[in-house]
Amino acid sequence: MDSTGKVLIVDSSWYVPLPLKEYAISRVTVYFYSNGWIPIKYCSLQKAILLHQKANLEGKEILLFPVNLDPNQFSNSFK
């Protein structure tokens, strides 16, 4: 969706659509990275997306992961 509220169609291999409505209540972990992944909150995917957007507007970066995935197990691949 652009700033006018129109839905944009993106033709890109990098495009990842938002999850379907039935996944909105799925639980995720919100992480911040500072010399390692730091879990900061557990919440529903819907709330986590809103939190991500708010953080992004403030120039902060947070990432969302499923609760059963610990990104610290893969931290070398992000460096």
C-alpha positions, 0 to 999 in steps of 0.5 A, a space after each residue: 500500500 502506498 501513501 495514498 492508500 492504494 494497493 501496490 502490486 509488486 513483481 519481485 522475487 524479494 516480495 514477501 506478502 503479509 501472512 494470512 489473517 488466520 496467522 495473525 494470532 500466531 505467537 512470535 518473538 521480537 528480537 533486537 541485535 546487539 552483539 547477539 540476538 536479544 529477545 525483547 518480547 513475545 506477542 501475536 504476529 499482528 502486534 509484532 508487525 505493528 511494533 516493527 513498523 513503529 520501530 522502523 519509523 523511529 529508525 530502530 530495527 527489530 526482527 520477528 522470529 517464530 517462538 520455536 526458532 532461536 536466531 542465536 543458533 545461526 548468528 554466524 550466518 548474519 555476520 
